[in-house]
Amino acid sequence: MPRKRIPNFNFNSVTINGHQYYKAYVMNADHKLIIVYGKTIEELCQKYDEAEHRTESDLFNRRSPTVKEYCEKWLLMQSANVRATTLIDYTSKVNRHIIAPLGNMRMAEVTADDIKMALIPVSKKSASVYKSVNIILKCIFNSAEDSKIITYNPTRFLSSKGGGISQKERESLTDEQAELLLNTIRDLPPYVFVMLGLYAGLRREEILALKWDCVVLDTDAPYVMVRRAWHTESNRPVIMTELKTKAAKRDIAIPECLAECLREAKKASTSEYVVANNAGEPLSYTQFKQLWRYIIVRTAKPRPAKKKVGGKYVKYMLYPQLGEMAKNNGKVQYVLDFEVTPHQLRHTYITNLIAAGVDPKTVQYLAGHESSKITMDIYAKVKYNRPEEVVKALDGAFAIWNGQTGF
């Protein structure tokens, strides 16, 4: 027969409507006394334990930092272990995809459902962004669990598999497309940017951080030096001498067409930056988007747009037709029948090097690839997706079957 529990708290009995109850007091998280009742000693003990557990849980939750507070602490802890460029990427993802939807909640209150809801907008981003945010979420909550900030980890069963939108395989511009692009923007602001992408293979952050002191034109073999990288924090440009990887620091010989373009640009420049805003400063993120818009608005591809109606902007779909003039700007003609991204310029440069027979190790150096796997993946696609190259290889491999040996 089970032993009756003897309460370790003060209680007394009361009569309510002719019925006898046992009564005790519990102090809640707000330091107020609440009353619990039980018809029996056992029921009173059970209700007392439940009330005490709720109080401990409330106190724990209140001691728990908000998601915003802990995320900021976590980022500060990471700053001692990761590159500055990596920390900028972490900070951007944490602010946009974790603090924005969850920041005001306390770490101990966040449930698995809260995490899933926060990830819905991220799932509409690229698969790489979705995976990255998943990893950061797990790292943050694992750290909180290890530090006894939380007892339940809502990311325990979180998986990044199948999330995000798979990006289309990058394609380089054809010679005809590159020529049309350059002719279209020849006298427009993005021209120098595009030339540096197509003929030096620089990344966007390398072009926007390039200063004239790293452009060597008065020599028989002109070249540019990659020594700085552009990033933005809250739309403000930040120029760093710490590059993406050690391999990113390189000197790139440039063809005469790019050298001549840079000579002309330098004559007209009043800034220390090759690509600068009207004040001679590096571009903000918004200013770069405006720069690239010169290309977008000349592209005959359906895209979302907005117009002012009754003092308010209304979104709509624009369906430009190749060759026609823009209705809202008589100086703009839709002449590009293909879309262009900044990275596509760099990819075109690398592809053209490979197609011209430049060996993979040289391509790796010029591209600033830290891993040869990246270079070789592109090399294999370019080299062996060309039937004429495959035929040459097959002819050599199977020459013995064609009676071309002495056997």
C-alpha positions as CSV (number, residue, x, y, z in Angstrom):
1,M,0.0,0.0,0.0
2,P,1.6,3.4,-1.1
3,R,2.7,5.7,1.7
4,K,0.8,9.0,2.0
5,R,3.0,12.0,1.2
6,I,3.6,14.3,4.1
7,P,3.6,18.0,2.9
8,N,6.8,19.9,3.4
9,F,4.9,23.2,3.3
10,N,2.4,25.0,5.5
11,F,-1.3,24.3,4.9
12,N,-4.6,24.4,6.7
13,S,-8.1,23.3,6.2
14,V,-11.1,25.5,5.2
15,T,-14.8,24.8,4.8
16,I,-16.4,26.2,1.6
17,N,-20.1,25.7,0.9
18,G,-20.2,22.9,3.5
19,H,-17.3,21.0,2.0
20,Q,-13.8,20.7,3.6
21,Y,-10.7,21.6,1.6
22,Y,-7.0,21.8,2.3
23,K,-5.4,25.1,1.4
24,A,-1.8,26.3,0.8
25,Y,0.0,29.3,-0.5
26,V,2.6,29.5,-3.4
27,M,4.6,32.6,-4.4
28,N,4.5,33.1,-8.1
29,A,7.1,34.7,-10.4
30,D,5.6,38.2,-9.7
31,H,6.2,37.6,-6.0
32,K,2.5,37.4,-5.3
33,L,0.9,34.7,-3.2
34,I,-1.6,32.4,-5.0
35,I,-3.9,29.9,-3.3
36,V,-4.1,26.2,-4.2
37,Y,-6.9,23.9,-2.9
38,G,-7.3,20.2,-2.6
39,K,-10.0,17.9,-1.4
40,T,-7.3,15.6,0.0
41,I,-3.7,16.0,1.2
42,E,-2.5,14.1,-2.0
43,E,-4.5,16.4,-4.3
44,L,-3.2,19.5,-2.5
45,C,0.4,18.3,-2.8
46,Q,0.0,17.6,-6.5
47,K,-1.5,21.1,-7.1
48,Y,1.2,22.7,-5.0
49,D,4.0,20.9,-7.0
50,E,2.3,22.0,-10.3
51,A,2.1,25.7,-9.2
52,E,5.7,25.6,-7.9
53,H,6.9,24.1,-11.3
54,R,5.1,26.8,-13.2
55,T,6.7,29.5,-11.0
56,E,10.2,28.0,-11.6
57,S,9.5,27.8,-15.3
58,D,8.3,31.5,-15.4
59,L,11.4,32.6,-13.5
60,F,13.6,30.7,-15.9
61,N,11.9,32.2,-18.9
62,R,12.3,35.7,-17.5
63,R,15.9,35.2,-16.8
64,S,16.4,34.0,-20.3
65,P,17.6,36.6,-22.8
66,T,15.7,37.6,-25.8
67,V,16.7,36.1,-29.2
68,K,18.0,39.5,-30.2
69,E,20.2,39.8,-27.1
70,Y,21.6,36.3,-27.4
71,C,22.2,36.5,-31.2
72,E,24.2,39.7,-30.6
73,K,26.2,37.9,-27.9
74,W,26.8,34.9,-30.2
75,L,28.0,37.2,-33.0
76,L,30.4,38.9,-30.6
77,M,31.7,35.4,-29.6
78,Q,32.2,34.5,-33.2
79,S,34.2,37.6,-33.9
80,A,37.2,36.1,-32.2
81,N,37.2,33.0,-34.4
82,V,36.1,33.9,-38.0
83,R,37.3,36.3,-40.7
84,A,35.8,39.8,-40.7
85,T,34.1,39.0,-44.1
86,T,32.5,35.9,-42.7
87,L,31.3,37.8,-39.7
88,I,29.7,40.4,-42.0
89,D,27.9,37.5,-43.7
90,Y,26.7,36.0,-40.4
91,T,25.5,39.4,-39.1
92,S,23.5,40.0,-42.2
93,K,21.8,36.6,-42.1
94,V,21.2,36.8,-38.4
95,N,19.6,40.3,-38.6
96,R,17.4,39.5,-41.6
97,H,16.3,35.9,-41.0
98,I,16.5,35.3,-37.2
99,I,16.3,38.6,-35.3
100,A,13.6,40.1,-37.6
101,P,11.0,37.3,-37.0
102,L,12.1,36.1,-33.5
103,G,14.1,38.9,-31.9
104,N,11.5,39.9,-29.3
105,M,10.9,36.4,-28.0
106,R,12.9,34.9,-25.1
107,M,15.3,32.1,-26.0
108,A,13.5,29.7,-23.6
109,E,10.1,30.4,-25.2
110,V,11.0,29.6,-28.8
111,T,9.4,26.4,-30.1
112,A,10.2,24.3,-33.1
113,D,7.1,25.7,-34.7
114,D,8.4,29.2,-34.3
115,I,11.6,28.2,-36.0
116,K,9.7,26.7,-38.9
117,M,7.5,29.8,-39.3
118,A,10.7,32.0,-39.4
119,L,12.2,29.8,-42.1
120,I,9.2,30.1,-44.5
121,P,10.5,33.4,-46.1
122,V,14.0,32.0,-46.2
123,S,12.8,29.0,-48.2
124,K,12.0,31.3,-51.0
125,K,15.7,32.3,-51.2
126,S,18.5,30.2,-52.8
127,A,19.2,26.7,-51.5
128,S,22.6,27.9,-50.3
129,V,21.1,30.8,-48.2
130,Y,18.5,28.5,-46.7
131,K,21.2,25.9,-45.7
132,S,23.4,28.7,-44.3
133,V,20.6,30.1,-42.1
134,N,19.7,26.6,-40.9
135,I,23.3,26.1,-39.8
136,I,23.5,29.4,-38.0
137,L,20.2,28.8,-36.2
138,K,21.5,25.4,-34.9
139,C,24.8,26.9,-33.9
140,I,23.0,29.7,-31.9
141,F,20.6,27.4,-30.1
142,N,23.2,24.7,-29.5
143,S,25.4,27.3,-27.9
144,A,22.5,28.5,-25.7
145,E,21.8,24.9,-24.7
146,D,25.5,24.3,-23.8
147,S,25.5,27.4,-21.7
148,K,22.3,26.3,-19.8
149,I,20.4,29.3,-21.2
150,I,17.7,26.9,-22.5
151,T,16.7,23.4,-21.5
152,Y,14.8,22.6,-24.7
153,N,16.6,23.1,-28.1
154,P,13.9,23.8,-30.8
155,T,16.5,23.3,-33.6
156,R,17.3,19.7,-32.5
157,F,15.6,18.1,-35.4
158,L,16.0,21.0,-37.9
159,S,17.1,19.9,-41.4
160,S,18.1,22.0,-44.4
161,K,17.6,19.3,-46.9
162,G,15.2,20.2,-49.8
163,G,14.9,23.8,-48.7
164,G,15.4,26.9,-50.8
165,I,15.3,27.4,-54.5
166,S,17.9,25.6,-56.6
167,Q,19.8,28.1,-58.7
168,K,20.1,27.6,-62.5
169,E,23.5,26.4,-63.6
170,R,25.5,29.5,-64.5
171,E,26.0,30.1,-68.2
172,S,28.7,32.3,-69.7
173,L,27.8,35.0,-72.2
174,T,28.5,34.3,-75.8
175,D,30.8,36.5,-77.7
176,E,27.8,38.0,-79.5
177,Q,26.0,38.7,-76.2
178,A,29.1,40.3,-74.6
179,E,29.6,42.5,-77.6
180,L,26.0,43.6,-77.6
181,L,26.1,44.3,-73.8
182,L,29.2,46.5,-74.2
183,N,27.8,48.4,-77.2
184,T,24.6,49.0,-75.3
185,I,26.2,50.5,-72.2
186,R,29.4,52.0,-73.8
187,D,28.7,55.6,-72.5
188,L,26.8,54.6,-69.4
189,P,28.0,54.3,-65.8
190,P,28.3,50.5,-65.6
191,Y,30.6,50.3,-68.6
192,V,33.9,50.2,-66.6
193,F,32.4,47.7,-64.1
194,V,31.4,45.4,-66.9
195,M,34.8,45.6,-68.6
196,L,36.6,44.7,-65.4
197,G,34.3,41.7,-65.0
198,L,34.6,40.5,-68.5
199,Y,38.3,41.0,-69.1
200,A,39.8,40.7,-65.5
201,G,37.3,38.3,-64.0
202,L,37.0,40.3,-60.8
203,R,34.3,39.6,-58.2
204,R,31.8,42.4,-57.5
205,E,33.4,43.1,-54.1
206,E,36.8,43.3,-55.8
207,I,35.7,45.8,-58.5
208,L,33.9,48.1,-56.1
209,A,36.9,48.2,-53.8
210,L,39.5,48.7,-56.6
211,K,41.6,51.9,-56.3
212,W,43.8,53.5,-59.0
213,D,46.9,52.7,-56.9
214,C,46.2,49.0,-57.8
215,V,45.9,49.7,-61.5
216,V,49.2,49.5,-63.4
217,L,48.9,50.9,-66.9
218,D,52.3,52.5,-67.7
219,T,54.1,49.2,-68.5
220,D,54.3,46.8,-71.5
221,A,52.2,44.3,-69.6
222,P,49.4,46.3,-67.8
223,Y,47.8,44.6,-64.8
224,V,45.5,45.1,-61.8
225,M,46.2,44.1,-58.2
226,V,43.5,42.7,-56.0
227,R,44.1,43.9,-52.5
228,R,40.8,45.2,-51.1
229,A,37.2,44.0,-50.9
230,W,33.9,45.9,-50.7
231,H,31.1,45.1,-48.3
232,T,28.1,47.0,-46.9
233,E,26.8,47.4,-43.4
234,S,23.3,48.9,-43.2
235,N,23.7,50.0,-46.9
236,R,27.0,51.9,-46.1
237,P,30.2,50.8,-48.0
238,V,33.0,49.2,-46.0
239,I,36.3,48.7,-47.8
240,M,38.5,45.9,-46.2
241,T,42.0,44.8,-46.8
242,E,41.1,41.3,-45.6
243,L,40.0,39.3,-48.7
244,K,37.6,36.4,-49.1
245,T,40.5,33.9,-49.2
246,K,44.3,34.0,-49.4
247,A,44.0,33.1,-53.1
248,A,42.0,36.2,-53.7
249,K,45.1,38.3,-53.4
250,R,46.5,38.3,-56.9
251,D,48.0,40.3,-59.8
252,I,46.0,40.0,-63.1
253,A,47.4,40.8,-66.5
254,I,44.8,42.6,-68.5
255,P,44.3,42.7,-72.3
256,E,44.8,46.0,-74.2
257,C,41.0,46.6,-74.6
258,L,40.6,46.8,-70.8
259,A,43.9,48.8,-70.4
260,E,42.6,51.4,-72.9
261,C,39.2,51.5,-71.2
262,L,40.9,52.1,-67.8
263,R,43.2,54.8,-69.2
264,E,40.2,56.8,-70.5
265,A,38.4,56.3,-67.2
266,K,41.4,57.5,-65.2
267,K,41.6,60.7,-67.2
268,A,38.1,61.6,-66.3
269,S,38.2,60.3,-62.7
270,T,38.3,62.6,-59.7
271,S,38.3,59.8,-57.2
272,E,40.8,57.3,-55.8
273,Y,38.3,54.5,-56.7
274,V,37.9,53.2,-60.2
275,V,34.1,52.8,-59.8
276,A,32.8,55.6,-57.5
277,N,29.7,57.7,-56.8
278,N,29.3,61.4,-57.6
279,A,31.1,62.3,-54.4
280,G,34.1,60.1,-55.3
281,E,33.3,57.6,-52.6
282,P,32.7,53.8,-53.0
283,L,29.2,52.8,-53.8
284,S,26.6,51.9,-51.2
285,Y,24.5,48.8,-51.9
286,T,21.6,51.0,-53.1
287,Q,23.9,52.9,-55.4
288,F,25.3,49.6,-56.9
289,K,21.7,48.5,-57.6
290,Q,21.1,51.8,-59.3
291,L,24.2,51.2,-61.4
292,W,23.1,47.8,-62.4
293,R,19.7,49.1,-63.3
294,Y,21.1,50.7,-66.4
295,I,21.4,47.2,-67.7
296,I,18.2,45.7,-66.3
297,V,16.0,48.5,-67.9
298,R,17.4,47.7,-71.3
299,T,16.6,44.0,-71.0
300,A,13.5,42.6,-72.9
301,K,12.5,40.2,-70.1
302,P,9.2,40.2,-68.1
303,R,9.9,41.7,-64.7
304,P,8.0,43.3,-61.7
305,A,7.7,47.1,-61.8
306,K,5.8,49.8,-59.9
307,K,4.2,53.1,-60.8
308,K,2.7,55.9,-58.9
309,V,-1.1,56.0,-58.9
310,G,-2.9,58.6,-56.8
311,G,0.2,59.3,-54.7
312,K,0.9,55.6,-54.0
313,Y,3.1,53.1,-55.7
314,V,1.3,50.2,-57.4
315,K,3.1,47.0,-58.4
316,Y,2.5,45.5,-61.8
317,M,4.3,43.2,-64.3
318,L,6.2,44.8,-67.2
319,Y,6.4,42.9,-70.5
320,P,9.0,44.7,-72.7
321,Q,9.3,43.8,-76.3
322,L,12.7,43.7,-78.0
323,G,13.4,46.8,-80.1
324,E,10.7,49.0,-78.6
325,M,11.3,52.1,-76.6
326,A,10.4,52.3,-72.9
327,K,7.1,54.1,-72.4
328,N,8.3,56.0,-69.3
329,N,11.8,56.9,-70.8
330,G,12.2,57.7,-74.5
331,K,16.0,57.3,-74.2
332,V,15.8,53.7,-73.2
333,Q,15.4,50.9,-75.8
334,Y,14.9,47.2,-75.0
335,V,17.9,45.8,-76.9
336,L,19.1,42.9,-74.7
337,D,17.3,39.6,-75.1
338,F,19.2,38.0,-72.3
339,E,19.6,38.6,-68.5
340,V,23.0,39.4,-67.0
341,T,24.3,39.2,-63.5
342,P,27.5,40.6,-62.1
343,H,28.8,37.1,-61.4
344,Q,28.1,36.1,-65.0
345,L,30.7,38.5,-66.2
346,R,33.4,36.7,-64.1
347,H,32.1,33.3,-65.1
348,T,32.4,34.4,-68.8
349,Y,36.0,35.4,-68.2
350,I,36.9,32.1,-66.6
351,T,35.1,30.2,-69.4
352,N,36.9,32.1,-72.1
353,L,40.3,31.4,-70.5
354,I,39.6,27.7,-70.5
355,A,38.2,27.7,-74.0
356,A,41.5,29.5,-75.1
357,G,43.5,26.6,-73.8
358,V,44.9,28.3,-70.6
359,D,46.0,25.5,-68.2
360,P,43.8,24.9,-65.1
361,K,46.4,26.0,-62.5
362,T,46.8,29.4,-64.3
363,V,43.0,29.8,-64.5
364,Q,42.8,29.0,-60.8
365,Y,45.3,31.7,-59.9
366,L,43.8,34.4,-62.2
367,A,40.3,33.6,-60.9
368,G,41.4,33.6,-57.2
369,H,40.0,30.2,-56.5
370,E,41.3,28.7,-53.3
371,S,40.2,25.2,-54.2
372,S,41.2,23.6,-57.5
373,K,37.9,21.7,-57.4
374,I,36.0,24.9,-58.2
375,T,38.2,25.5,-61.2
376,M,38.2,21.9,-62.4
377,D,34.4,21.7,-62.2
378,I,34.1,24.7,-64.5
379,Y,37.0,23.4,-66.7
380,A,35.3,20.0,-67.1
381,K,32.0,21.5,-68.2
382,V,33.6,23.9,-70.6
383,K,36.2,21.6,-72.1
384,Y,34.1,18.4,-72.5
385,N,30.7,19.9,-73.3
386,R,32.3,20.9,-76.7
387,P,31.8,18.0,-79.2
388,E,35.0,19.0,-81.1
389,E,37.1,18.6,-78.0
390,V,35.6,15.2,-77.1
391,V,36.2,13.9,-80.7
392,K,39.9,14.8,-80.5
393,A,40.2,13.0,-77.2
394,L,38.3,9.9,-78.5
395,D,40.4,9.8,-81.7
396,G,43.6,9.7,-79.6
397,A,42.3,7.2,-77.1
398,F,41.0,4.7,-79.7
399,A,43.7,5.2,-82.3
400,I,44.7,1.5,-81.9
401,W,41.3,0.4,-83.1
402,N,41.6,2.4,-86.2
403,G,44.9,0.7,-87.3
404,Q,46.9,3.9,-86.5
405,T,49.6,2.1,-84.4
406,G,52.3,-0.4,-85.3
407,F,50.6,-3.3,-83.6
